[in-house]
């Protein structure tokens, strides 16, 4: 049981040390990246919606 607690302590200690090495983005970089992701998601959503409508119409015409 003690060995388990010791390994758990080592795990969290190692994880904390790795987090200290991380280069965190600035607030401005984070906002720009988030906005970029949101815009790309919206554009892809619209494109996929248009493709879906076109394919649905084509299949509807074919089945008539």
PQR file with spaces between the fields and no chain letter, atoms N, CA, C, O and H, PARSE charges and radii, in Angstrom:
ATOM       1  N    UNK     1       0.825   -1.196    0.000 -0.4000 1.5000
ATOM       2  CA   UNK     1       0.000    0.000    0.000 -0.0000 2.0000
ATOM       3  C    UNK     1       0.865    1.255    0.000  0.5500 1.7000
ATOM       4  O    UNK     1       0.550    2.227   -0.687 -0.5500 1.4000
ATOM       5  N    UNK     2       1.941    1.240    0.756 -0.4000 1.5000
ATOM       6  CA   UNK     2       2.826    2.401    0.828 -0.0000 2.0000
ATOM       7  C    UNK     2       3.510    2.625   -0.521  0.5500 1.7000
ATOM       8  O    UNK     2       3.720    3.761   -0.947 -0.5500 1.4000
ATOM       9  H    UNK     2       2.197    0.451    1.314  0.4000 1.0000
ATOM      10  N    UNK     3       3.849    1.526   -1.178 -0.4000 1.5000
ATOM      11  CA   UNK     3       4.490    1.637   -2.488 -0.0000 2.0000
ATOM      12  C    UNK     3       3.546    2.334   -3.476  0.5500 1.7000
ATOM      13  O    UNK     3       3.976    3.139   -4.302 -0.5500 1.4000
ATOM      14  H    UNK     3       3.678    0.603   -0.833  0.4000 1.0000
ATOM      15  N    UNK     4       2.257    2.010   -3.373 -0.4000 1.5000
ATOM      16  CA   UNK     4       1.256    2.633   -4.247 -0.0000 2.0000
ATOM      17  C    UNK     4       1.192    4.143   -4.007  0.5500 1.7000
ATOM      18  O    UNK     4       1.164    4.919   -4.963 -0.5500 1.4000
ATOM      19  H    UNK     4       1.907    1.357   -2.702  0.4000 1.0000
ATOM      20  N    UNK     5       1.168    4.564   -2.740 -0.4000 1.5000
ATOM      21  CA   UNK     5       1.134    5.992   -2.419 -0.0000 2.0000
ATOM      22  C    UNK     5       2.409    6.698   -2.884  0.5500 1.7000
ATOM      23  O    UNK     5       2.360    7.835   -3.353 -0.5500 1.4000
ATOM      24  H    UNK     5       1.191    3.933   -1.964  0.4000 1.0000
ATOM      25  N    UNK     6       3.537    6.024   -2.752 -0.4000 1.5000
ATOM      26  CA   UNK     6       4.808    6.612   -3.172 -0.0000 2.0000
ATOM      27  C    UNK     6       4.827    6.811   -4.693  0.5500 1.7000
ATOM      28  O    UNK     6       5.280    7.845   -5.182 -0.5500 1.4000
ATOM      29  H    UNK     6       3.577    5.100   -2.371  0.4000 1.0000
ATOM      30  N    UNK     7       4.332    5.812   -5.434 -0.4000 1.5000
ATOM      31  CA   UNK     7       4.311    5.949   -6.890 -0.0000 2.0000
ATOM      32  C    UNK     7       3.303    7.018   -7.316  0.5500 1.7000
ATOM      33  O    UNK     7       3.541    7.732   -8.290 -0.5500 1.4000
ATOM      34  H    UNK     7       3.964    4.971   -5.036  0.4000 1.0000
ATOM      35  N    UNK     8       2.190    7.137   -6.606 -0.4000 1.5000
ATOM      36  CA   UNK     8       1.218    8.182   -6.904 -0.0000 2.0000
ATOM      37  C    UNK     8       1.816    9.561   -6.642  0.5500 1.7000
ATOM      38  O    UNK     8       1.615   10.486   -7.429 -0.5500 1.4000
ATOM      39  H    UNK     8       1.997    6.557   -5.815  0.4000 1.0000
ATOM      40  N    UNK     9       2.548    9.702   -5.543 -0.4000 1.5000
ATOM      41  CA   UNK     9       3.225   10.966   -5.215 -0.0000 2.0000
ATOM      42  C    UNK     9       4.253   11.308   -6.292  0.5500 1.7000
ATOM      43  O    UNK     9       4.351   12.460   -6.714 -0.5500 1.4000
ATOM      44  H    UNK     9       2.711    8.951   -4.903  0.4000 1.0000
ATOM      45  N    UNK    10       5.016   10.316   -6.734 -0.4000 1.5000
ATOM      46  CA   UNK    10       6.009   10.544   -7.788 -0.0000 2.0000
ATOM      47  C    UNK    10       5.337   10.965   -9.095  0.5500 1.7000
ATOM      48  O    UNK    10       5.838   11.835   -9.808 -0.5500 1.4000
ATOM      49  H    UNK    10       4.937    9.380   -6.392  0.4000 1.0000
ATOM      50  N    UNK    11       4.198   10.338   -9.402 -0.4000 1.5000
ATOM      51  CA   UNK    11       3.472   10.692  -10.620 -0.0000 2.0000
ATOM      52  C    UNK    11       3.066   12.163  -10.604  0.5500 1.7000
ATOM      53  O    UNK    11       3.321   12.887  -11.566 -0.5500 1.4000
ATOM      54  H    UNK    11       3.792    9.631   -8.823  0.4000 1.0000
ATOM      55  N    UNK    12       2.437   12.608   -9.518 -0.4000 1.5000
ATOM      56  CA   UNK    12       1.996   13.998   -9.438 -0.0000 2.0000
ATOM      57  C    UNK    12       3.171   14.969   -9.384  0.5500 1.7000
ATOM      58  O    UNK    12       3.091   16.073   -9.922 -0.5500 1.4000
ATOM      59  H    UNK    12       2.230   12.020   -8.736  0.4000 1.0000
ATOM      60  N    UNK    13       4.240   14.568   -8.749 -0.4000 1.5000
ATOM      61  CA   UNK    13       5.434   15.404   -8.714 -0.0000 2.0000
ATOM      62  C    UNK    13       6.027   15.571  -10.116  0.5500 1.7000
ATOM      63  O    UNK    13       6.402   16.676  -10.510 -0.5500 1.4000
ATOM      64  H    UNK    13       4.305   13.670   -8.312  0.4000 1.0000
ATOM      65  N    UNK    14       6.108   14.471  -10.861 -0.4000 1.5000
ATOM      66  CA   UNK    14       6.627   14.532  -12.232 -0.0000 2.0000
ATOM      67  C    UNK    14       5.704   15.353  -13.133  0.5500 1.7000
ATOM      68  O    UNK    14       6.169   16.132  -13.964 -0.5500 1.4000
ATOM      69  H    UNK    14       5.804   13.574  -10.541  0.4000 1.0000
ATOM      70  N    UNK    15       4.399   15.171  -12.962 -0.4000 1.5000
ATOM      71  CA   UNK    15       3.446   15.935  -13.769 -0.0000 2.0000
ATOM      72  C    UNK    15       3.580   17.429  -13.483  0.5500 1.7000
ATOM      73  O    UNK    15       3.547   18.239  -14.408 -0.5500 1.4000
ATOM      74  H    UNK    15       4.022   14.537  -12.286  0.4000 1.0000
ATOM      75  N    UNK    16       3.729   17.796  -12.227 -0.4000 1.5000
ATOM      76  CA   UNK    16       3.878   19.209  -11.856 -0.0000 2.0000
ATOM      77  C    UNK    16       5.164   19.784  -12.451  0.5500 1.7000
ATOM      78  O    UNK    16       5.170   20.913  -12.940 -0.5500 1.4000
ATOM      79  H    UNK    16       3.756   17.138  -11.475  0.4000 1.0000
ATOM      80  N    UNK    17       6.238   19.019  -12.411 -0.4000 1.5000
ATOM      81  CA   UNK    17       7.507   19.483  -12.986 -0.0000 2.0000
ATOM      82  C    UNK    17       7.388   19.681  -14.490  0.5500 1.7000
ATOM      83  O    UNK    17       7.959   20.629  -15.029 -0.5500 1.4000
ATOM      84  H    UNK    17       6.233   18.101  -12.014  0.4000 1.0000
ATOM      85  N    UNK    18       6.662   18.813  -15.174 -0.4000 1.5000
ATOM      86  CA   UNK    18       6.460   18.973  -16.620 -0.0000 2.0000
ATOM      87  C    UNK    18       5.607   20.206  -16.922  0.5500 1.7000
ATOM      88  O    UNK    18       5.855   20.906  -17.904 -0.5500 1.4000
ATOM      89  H    UNK    18       6.198   18.044  -14.736  0.4000 1.0000
ATOM      90  N    UNK    19       4.613   20.470  -16.091 -0.4000 1.5000
ATOM      91  CA   UNK    19       3.770   21.653  -16.307 -0.0000 2.0000
ATOM      92  C    UNK    19       4.562   22.948  -16.164  0.5500 1.7000
ATOM      93  O    UNK    19       4.228   23.952  -16.793 -0.5500 1.4000
ATOM      94  H    UNK    19       4.412   19.901  -15.294  0.4000 1.0000
ATOM      95  N    UNK    20       5.595   22.931  -15.350 -0.4000 1.5000
ATOM      96  CA   UNK    20       6.440   24.127  -15.209 -0.0000 2.0000
ATOM      97  C    UNK    20       7.234   24.413  -16.482  0.5500 1.7000
ATOM      98  O    UNK    20       7.617   25.556  -16.730 -0.5500 1.4000
ATOM      99  H    UNK    20       5.866   22.115  -14.839  0.4000 1.0000
ATOM     100  N    UNK    21       7.484   23.378  -17.290 -0.4000 1.5000
ATOM     101  CA   UNK    21       8.263   23.536  -18.523 -0.0000 2.0000
ATOM     102  C    UNK    21       7.421   24.048  -19.692  0.5500 1.7000
ATOM     103  O    UNK    21       7.971   24.465  -20.711 -0.5500 1.4000
ATOM     104  H    UNK    21       7.174   22.449  -17.088  0.4000 1.0000
ATOM     105  N    UNK    22       6.116   24.021  -19.558 -0.4000 1.5000
ATOM     106  CA   UNK    22       5.226   24.388  -20.658 -0.0000 2.0000
ATOM     107  C    UNK    22       5.304   25.886  -20.920  0.5500 1.7000
ATOM     108  O    UNK    22       5.331   26.691  -19.990 -0.5500 1.4000
ATOM     109  H    UNK    22       5.669   23.683  -18.730  0.4000 1.0000
ATOM     110  N    UNK    23       5.339   26.250  -22.202 -0.4000 1.5000
ATOM     111  CA   UNK    23       5.260   27.656  -22.589 -0.0000 2.0000
ATOM     112  C    UNK    23       3.798   27.955  -22.893  0.5500 1.7000
ATOM     113  O    UNK    23       3.277   27.566  -23.938 -0.5500 1.4000
ATOM     114  H    UNK    23       5.317   25.596  -22.958  0.4000 1.0000
ATOM     115  N    UNK    24       3.150   28.642  -21.977 -0.4000 1.5000
ATOM     116  CA   UNK    24       1.725   28.921  -22.113 -0.0000 2.0000
ATOM     117  C    UNK    24       1.511   30.094  -23.060  0.5500 1.7000
ATOM     118  O    UNK    24       2.305   31.034  -23.052 -0.5500 1.4000
ATOM     119  H    UNK    24       3.573   28.958  -21.127  0.4000 1.0000
ATOM     120  N    UNK    25       0.452   30.065  -23.880 -0.4000 1.5000
ATOM     121  CA   UNK    25       0.190   31.182  -24.799 -0.0000 2.0000
ATOM     122  C    UNK    25      -0.278   32.415  -24.030  0.5500 1.7000
ATOM     123  O    UNK    25      -0.832   32.324  -22.935 -0.5500 1.4000
ATOM     124  H    UNK    25      -0.194   29.301  -23.886  0.4000 1.0000
ATOM     125  N    UNK    26      -0.033   33.565  -24.645 -0.4000 1.5000
ATOM     126  CA   UNK    26      -0.525   34.796  -24.034 -0.0000 2.0000
ATOM     127  C    UNK    26      -2.034   34.878  -24.239  0.5500 1.7000
ATOM     128  O    UNK    26      -2.606   34.108  -25.011 -0.5500 1.4000
ATOM     129  H    UNK    26       0.417   33.640  -25.534  0.4000 1.0000
ATOM     130  N    UNK    27      -2.663   35.801  -23.555 -0.4000 1.5000
ATOM     131  CA   UNK    27      -4.116   35.953  -23.678 -0.0000 2.0000
ATOM     132  C    UNK    27      -4.504   36.288  -25.119  0.5500 1.7000
ATOM     133  O    UNK    27      -5.494   35.777  -25.642 -0.5500 1.4000
ATOM     134  H    UNK    27      -2.199   36.427  -22.928  0.4000 1.0000
ATOM     135  N    UNK    28      -3.699   37.166  -25.760 -0.4000 1.5000
ATOM     136  CA   UNK    28      -3.988   37.559  -27.139 -0.0000 2.0000
ATOM     137  C    UNK    28      -3.866   36.368  -28.086  0.5500 1.7000
ATOM     138  O    UNK    28      -4.715   36.177  -28.957 -0.5500 1.4000
ATOM     139  H    UNK    28      -2.895   37.582  -25.335  0.4000 1.0000
ATOM     140  N    UNK    29      -2.812   35.567  -27.919 -0.4000 1.5000
ATOM     141  CA   UNK    29      -2.636   34.374  -28.756 -0.0000 2.0000
ATOM     142  C    UNK    29      -3.774   33.391  -28.555  0.5500 1.7000
ATOM     143  O    UNK    29      -4.251   32.783  -29.514 -0.5500 1.4000
ATOM     144  H    UNK    29      -2.123   35.722  -27.212  0.4000 1.0000
ATOM     145  N    UNK    30      -4.210   33.233  -27.324 -0.4000 1.5000
ATOM     146  CA   UNK    30      -5.299   32.314  -27.025 -0.0000 2.0000
ATOM     147  C    UNK    30      -6.603   32.763  -27.664  0.5500 1.7000
ATOM     148  O    UNK    30      -7.336   31.947  -28.224 -0.5500 1.4000
ATOM     149  H    UNK    30      -3.823   33.726  -26.545  0.4000 1.0000
ATOM     150  N    UNK    31      -6.895   34.052  -27.584 -0.4000 1.5000
ATOM     151  CA   UNK    31      -8.117   34.594  -28.189 -0.0000 2.0000
ATOM     152  C    UNK    31      -8.067   34.446  -29.705  0.5500 1.7000
ATOM     153  O    UNK    31      -9.058   34.046  -30.316 -0.5500 1.4000
ATOM     154  H    UNK    31      -6.300   34.714  -27.130  0.4000 1.0000
ATOM     155  N    UNK    32      -6.926   34.762  -30.321 -0.4000 1.5000
ATOM     156  CA   UNK    32      -6.796   34.634  -31.778 -0.0000 2.0000
ATOM     157  C    UNK    32      -6.949   33.179  -32.225  0.5500 1.7000
ATOM     158  O    UNK    32      -7.611   32.904  -33.226 -0.5500 1.4000
ATOM     159  H    UNK    32      -6.121   35.086  -29.824  0.4000 1.0000
ATOM     160  N    UNK    33      -6.351   32.266  -31.501 -0.4000 1.5000
ATOM     161  CA   UNK    33      -6.466   30.854  -31.860 -0.0000 2.0000
ATOM     162  C    UNK    33      -7.905   30.371  -31.713  0.5500 1.7000
ATOM     163  O    UNK    33      -8.404   29.632  -32.562 -0.5500 1.4000
ATOM     164  H    UNK    33      -5.814   32.489  -30.687  0.4000 1.0000
ATOM     165  N    UNK    34      -8.563   30.783  -30.652 -0.4000 1.5000
ATOM     166  CA   UNK    34      -9.949   30.383  -30.432 -0.0000 2.0000
ATOM     167  C    UNK    34     -10.847   30.921  -31.533  0.5500 1.7000
ATOM     168  O    UNK    34     -11.694   30.195  -32.053 -0.5500 1.4000
ATOM     169  H    UNK    34      -8.157   31.383  -29.963  0.4000 1.0000
ATOM     170  N    UNK    35     -10.669   32.189  -31.894 -0.4000 1.5000
ATOM     171  CA   UNK    35     -11.479   32.771  -32.962 -0.0000 2.0000
ATOM     172  C    UNK    35     -11.224   32.074  -34.295  0.5500 1.7000
ATOM     173  O    UNK    35     -12.156   31.855  -35.069 -0.5500 1.4000
ATOM     174  H    UNK    35      -9.980   32.778  -31.472  0.4000 1.0000
ATOM     175  N    UNK    36      -9.984   31.730  -34.564 -0.4000 1.5000
ATOM     176  CA   UNK    36      -9.653   31.024  -35.799 -0.0000 2.0000
ATOM     177  C    UNK    36     -10.368   29.678  -35.846  0.5500 1.7000
ATOM     178  O    UNK    36     -10.945   29.315  -36.872 -0.5500 1.4000
ATOM     179  H    UNK    36      -9.227   31.908  -33.936  0.4000 1.0000
ATOM     180  N    UNK    37     -10.333   28.949  -34.756 -0.4000 1.5000
ATOM     181  CA   UNK    37     -10.999   27.645  -34.713 -0.0000 2.0000
ATOM     182  C    UNK    37     -12.501   27.806  -34.911  0.5500 1.7000
ATOM     183  O    UNK    37     -13.108   27.038  -35.657 -0.5500 1.4000
ATOM     184  H    UNK    37      -9.864   29.244  -33.923  0.4000 1.0000
ATOM     185  N    UNK    38     -13.107   28.790  -34.257 -0.4000 1.5000
ATOM     186  CA   UNK    38     -14.547   28.995  -34.393 -0.0000 2.0000
ATOM     187  C    UNK    38     -14.942   29.357  -35.822  0.5500 1.7000
ATOM     188  O    UNK    38     -15.953   28.869  -36.327 -0.5500 1.4000
ATOM     189  H    UNK    38     -12.614   29.415  -33.652  0.4000 1.0000
ATOM     190  N    UNK    39     -14.151   30.207  -36.477 -0.4000 1.5000
ATOM     191  CA   UNK    39     -14.445   30.594  -37.860 -0.0000 2.0000
ATOM     192  C    UNK    39     -14.323   29.387  -38.789  0.5500 1.7000
ATOM     193  O    UNK    39     -15.177   29.178  -39.651 -0.5500 1.4000
ATOM     194  H    UNK    39     -13.330   30.603  -36.067  0.4000 1.0000
ATOM     195  N    UNK    40     -13.272   28.600  -38.616 -0.4000 1.5000
ATOM     196  CA   UNK    40     -13.086   27.416  -39.462 -0.0000 2.0000
ATOM     197  C    UNK    40     -14.234   26.430  -39.264  0.5500 1.7000
ATOM     198  O    UNK    40     -14.724   25.847  -40.231 -0.5500 1.4000
ATOM     199  H    UNK    40     -12.578   28.770  -37.916  0.4000 1.0000
ATOM     200  N    UNK    41     -14.665   26.240  -38.022 -0.4000 1.5000
ATOM     201  CA   UNK    41     -15.783   25.344  -37.749 -0.0000 2.0000
ATOM     202  C    UNK    41     -17.055   25.844  -38.425  0.5500 1.7000
ATOM     203  O    UNK    41     -17.794   25.054  -39.011 -0.5500 1.4000
ATOM     204  H    UNK    41     -14.267   26.714  -37.236  0.4000 1.0000
ATOM     205  N    UNK    42     -17.315   27.143  -38.350 -0.4000 1.5000
ATOM     206  CA   UNK    42     -18.521   27.689  -38.979 -0.0000 2.0000
ATOM     207  C    UNK    42     -18.466   27.553  -40.497  0.5500 1.7000
ATOM     208  O    UNK    42     -19.463   27.181  -41.116 -0.5500 1.4000
ATOM     209  H    UNK    42     -16.714   27.785  -37.874  0.4000 1.0000
ATOM     210  N    UNK    43     -17.321   27.847  -41.106 -0.4000 1.5000
ATOM     211  CA   UNK    43     -17.181   27.734  -42.557 -0.0000 2.0000
ATOM     212  C    UNK    43     -17.373   26.284  -42.993  0.5500 1.7000
ATOM     213  O    UNK    43     -18.083   26.014  -43.962 -0.5500 1.4000
ATOM     214  H    UNK    43     -16.511   28.149  -40.603  0.4000 1.0000
ATOM     215  N    UNK    44     -16.744   25.356  -42.282 -0.4000 1.5000
ATOM     216  CA   UNK    44     -16.884   23.945  -42.635 -0.0000 2.0000
ATOM     217  C    UNK    44     -18.318   23.475  -42.436  0.5500 1.7000
ATOM     218  O    UNK    44     -18.809   22.662  -43.219 -0.5500 1.4000
ATOM     219  H    UNK    44     -16.167   25.576  -41.495  0.4000 1.0000
ATOM     220  N    UNK    45     -18.994   23.965  -41.415 -0.4000 1.5000
ATOM     221  CA   UNK    45     -20.386   23.613  -41.193 -0.0000 2.0000
ATOM     222  C    UNK    45     -21.273   24.071  -42.335  0.5500 1.7000
ATOM     223  O    UNK    45     -22.145   23.333  -42.792 -0.5500 1.4000
ATOM     224  H    UNK    45     -18.595   24.625  -40.779  0.4000 1.0000
ATOM     225  N    UNK    46     -21.045   25.298  -42.793 -0.4000 1.5000
ATOM     226  CA   UNK    46     -21.827   25.819  -43.925 -0.0000 2.0000
ATOM     227  C    UNK    46     -21.530   25.009  -45.183  0.5500 1.7000
ATOM     228  O    UNK    46     -22.453   24.632  -45.905 -0.5500 1.4000
ATOM     229  H    UNK    46     -20.337   25.898  -42.421  0.4000 1.0000
ATOM     230  N    UNK    47     -20.263   24.740  -45.454 -0.4000 1.5000
ATOM     231  CA   UNK    47     -19.905   23.963  -46.644 -0.0000 2.0000
ATOM     232  C    UNK    47     -20.511   22.563  -46.605  0.5500 1.7000
ATOM     233  O    UNK    47     -21.043   22.088  -47.608 -0.5500 1.4000
ATOM     234  H    UNK    47     -19.513   25.046  -44.868  0.4000 1.0000
ATOM     235  N    UNK    48     -20.433   21.906  -45.461 -0.4000 1.5000
ATOM     236  CA   UNK    48     -21.018   20.577  -45.358 -0.0000 2.0000
ATOM     237  C    UNK    48     -22.540   20.628  -45.477  0.5500 1.7000
ATOM     238  O    UNK    48     -23.149   19.713  -46.033 -0.5500 1.4000
ATOM     239  H    UNK    48     -20.001   22.291  -44.646  0.4000 1.0000
ATOM     240  N    UNK    49     -23.147   21.674  -44.967 -0.4000 1.5000
ATOM     241  CA   UNK    49     -24.592   21.838  -45.111 -0.0000 2.0000
ATOM     242  C    UNK    49     -25.001   22.009  -46.557  0.5500 1.7000
ATOM     243  O    UNK    49     -25.996   21.436  -46.999 -0.5500 1.4000
ATOM     244  H    UNK    49     -22.652   22.417  -44.516  0.4000 1.0000
ATOM     245  N    UNK    50     -24.231   22.804  -47.300 -0.4000 1.5000
ATOM     246  CA   UNK    50     -24.520   23.010  -48.721 -0.0000 2.0000
ATOM     247  C    UNK    50     -24.341   21.705  -49.492  0.5500 1.7000
ATOM     248  O    UNK    50     -25.181   21.357  -50.322 -0.5500 1.4000
ATOM     249  H    UNK    50     -23.423   23.270  -46.940  0.4000 1.0000
ATOM     250  N    UNK    51     -23.275   20.994  -49.231 -0.4000 1.5000
ATOM     251  CA   UNK    51     -23.042   19.707  -49.901 -0.0000 2.0000
ATOM     252  C    UNK    51     -24.176   18.739  -49.575  0.5500 1.7000
ATOM     253  O    UNK    51     -24.645   18.017  -50.454 -0.5500 1.4000
ATOM     254  H    UNK    51     -22.593   21.277  -48.557  0.4000 1.0000
ATOM     255  N    UNK    52     -24.619   18.720  -48.325 -0.4000 1.5000
ATOM     256  CA   UNK    52     -25.720   17.849  -47.925 -0.0000 2.0000
ATOM     257  C    UNK    52     -27.003   18.204  -48.669  0.5500 1.7000
ATOM     258  O    UNK    52     -27.711   17.313  -49.138 -0.5500 1.4000
ATOM     259  H    UNK    52     -24.239   19.307  -47.610  0.4000 1.0000
ATOM     260  N    UNK    53     -27.308   19.493  -48.781 -0.4000 1.5000
ATOM     261  CA   UNK    53     -28.515   19.909  -49.506 -0.0000 2.0000
ATOM     262  C    UNK    53     -28.447   19.522  -50.980  0.5500 1.7000
ATOM     263  O    UNK    53     -29.429   19.045  -51.548 -0.5500 1.4000
ATOM     264  H    UNK    53     -26.733   20.216  -48.400  0.4000 1.0000
ATOM     265  N    UNK    54     -27.291   19.728  -51.590 -0.4000 1.5000
ATOM     266  CA   UNK    54     -27.135   19.395  -53.011 -0.0000 2.0000
ATOM     267  C    UNK    54     -27.291   17.886  -53.219  0.5500 1.7000
ATOM     268  O    UNK    54     -28.019   17.454  -54.112 -0.5500 1.4000
ATOM     269  H    UNK    54     -26.493   20.115  -51.128  0.4000 1.0000
ATOM     270  N    UNK    55     -26.620   17.101  -52.409 -0.4000 1.5000
ATOM     271  CA   UNK    55     -26.709   15.650  -52.564 -0.0000 2.0000
ATOM     272  C    UNK    55     -28.122   15.141  -52.272  0.5500 1.7000
ATOM     273  O    UNK    55     -28.598   14.221  -52.937 -0.5500 1.4000
ATOM     274  H    UNK    55     -26.029   17.452  -51.683  0.4000 1.0000
ATOM     275  N    UNK    56     -28.787   15.732  -51.289 -0.4000 1.5000
ATOM     276  CA   UNK    56     -30.160   15.336  -50.983 -0.0000 2.0000
ATOM     277  C    UNK    56     -31.084   15.650  -52.175  0.5500 1.7000
ATOM     278  O    UNK    56     -31.948   14.848  -52.531 -0.5500 1.4000
ATOM     279  H    UNK    56     -28.400   16.479  -50.749  0.4000 1.0000
ATOM     280  N    UNK    57     -30.886   16.819  -52.777 -0.4000 1.5000
ATOM     281  CA   UNK    57     -31.694   17.183  -53.952 -0.0000 2.0000
ATOM     282  C    UNK    57     -31.419   16.242  -55.112  0.5500 1.7000
ATOM     283  O    UNK    57     -32.352   15.804  -55.785 -0.5500 1.4000
ATOM     284  H    UNK    57     -30.184   17.470  -52.488  0.4000 1.0000
ATOM     285  N    UNK    58     -30.157   15.927  -55.354 -0.4000 1.5000
ATOM     286  CA   UNK    58     -29.821   15.028  -56.453 -0.0000 2.0000
ATOM     287  C    UNK    58     -30.406   13.632  -56.246  0.5500 1.7000
ATOM     288  O    UNK    58     -30.928   13.029  -57.184 -0.5500 1.4000
ATOM     289  H    UNK    58     -29.399   16.284  -54.807  0.4000 1.0000
ATOM     290  N    UNK    59     -30.319   13.125  -55.027 -0.4000 1.5000
ATOM     291  CA   UNK    59     -30.892   11.810  -54.759 -0.0000 2.0000
ATOM     292  C    UNK    59     -32.413   11.851  -54.879  0.5500 1.7000
ATOM     293  O    UNK    59     -33.019   10.892  -55.357 -0.5500 1.4000
ATOM     294  H    UNK    59     -29.895   13.614  -54.265  0.4000 1.0000
ATOM     295  N    UNK    60     -33.042   12.959  -54.446 -0.4000 1.5000
ATOM     296  CA   UNK    60     -34.477   13.109  -54.595 -0.0000 2.0000
ATOM     297  C    UNK    60     -34.901   13.120  -56.038  0.5500 1.7000
ATOM     298  O    UNK    60     -35.913   12.512  -56.388 -0.5500 1.4000
ATOM     299  H    UNK    60     -32.550   13.738  -54.058  0.4000 1.0000
ATOM     300  N    UNK    61     -34.143   13.807  -56.899 -0.4000 1.5000
ATOM     301  CA   UNK    61     -34.437   13.816  -58.322 -0.0000 2.0000
ATOM     302  C    UNK    61     -34.249   12.429  -58.926  0.5500 1.7000
ATOM     303  O    UNK    61     -35.043   12.012  -59.771 -0.5500 1.4000
ATOM     304  H    UNK    61     -33.321   14.301  -56.614  0.4000 1.0000
ATOM     305  N    UNK    62     -33.241   11.729  -58.517 -0.4000 1.5000
ATOM     306  CA   UNK    62     -32.965   10.398  -59.047 -0.0000 2.0000
ATOM     307  C    UNK    62     -34.064    9.406  -58.673  0.5500 1.7000
ATOM     308  O    UNK    62     -34.419    8.541  -59.474 -0.5500 1.4000
ATOM     309  H    UNK    62     -32.597   12.067  -57.831  0.4000 1.0000
ATOM     310  N    UNK    63     -34.598    9.526  -57.468 -0.4000 1.5000
ATOM     311  CA   UNK    63     -35.602    8.578  -56.998 -0.0000 2.0000
ATOM     312  C    UNK    63     -36.994    8.858  -57.551  0.5500 1.7000
ATOM     313  O    UNK    63     -37.869    7.999  -57.445 -0.5500 1.4000
ATOM     314  H    UNK    63     -34.309   10.228  -56.817  0.4000 1.0000
ATOM     315  N    UNK    64     -37.227   10.015  -58.131 -0.4000 1.5000
ATOM     316  CA   UNK    64     -38.557   10.330  -58.690 -0.0000 2.0000
ATOM     317  C    UNK    64     -38.814    9.607  -59.936  0.5500 1.7000
ATOM     318  O    UNK    64     -39.881    9.760  -60.529 -0.5500 1.4000
ATOM     319  H    UNK    64     -36.516   10.713  -58.217  0.4000 1.0000
